[in-house]
Amino acid sequence: MPSPAPPSVHGLKYSLFYGRPGVREAGYDNERGKGDHRHFQGAETAYAFTSVEQLVADFWSDVRTLRGGK
């Protein structure tokens, strides 16, 4: 298993993006030094990664919200 990118404790590297060139409306990623975090409408907050399935569900929930869905 790959080693974690601190401060993340899991061995996964991920980056999910929704937007257009030059504008990130929603995104989830982890990087060394920052760990797991979420980008949503210009704000960056910590993200509590629990599983790949939950990560994908949370990402699509944000996308639906931005597109005016439920």
N, C-alpha and C positions, 0 to 999 in steps of 0.2 A: 504494500500500500504506500502511496506517496506520502511524504512528510507534510504536516500542516504548514500553512503560511501564517505565522504568528500575527495577531493574537488568535486566529481561528484554531480550533482544536481538532477539526476533521481534516482529512486528506484530500478534499475536493477543491478544485479551482473552477470558478464559474463567473459568467458575465452575461446578464440578460439585459436587452436594450429595447425600448420602444420610443420612437420619436422620428425626427427627420434630420437631414444634415445640419449639424450645428446646434440642434436642440434635443436634449434628452428629457422627455416627459416623465418616463418611468424607467427604472433600472435597478437591478440587484447584482452585486458583485462582491468579491473579496480580494483583497490585495495585501501583500506584506506590509505590516505597520498599521493598517486600518482595520483589517479583519472583515467580517461580514457586515454589509451595510446596504441600505436602500436609498435610492434617489427617487423623489416624487415631487413634481412641479417646482423644481429648483431647490428643494430642501434635501439635505442628506442626514439620515438618522441610522443608528445602529440597528442591525437586524439579527434576531435570534434564530439562527439556522437550526432546524430540527431534522429535516429530511429533504431529499430532492423533490419528492412529491409535493410537500408543503410549500417549498420554494416556488415551484411552477404554479401551484394554485394561487399563491399570494401575488405573483407577477401578473397572471391573467386577470385576477380580481382588480388590480390597479388599472390594467389596460381597459377593462370593461367600464370602470368608473370614468376614465378619461374620455371614453367614446360615448358616454351618456347612458350606458346600460346599467343593469343591476347585477 
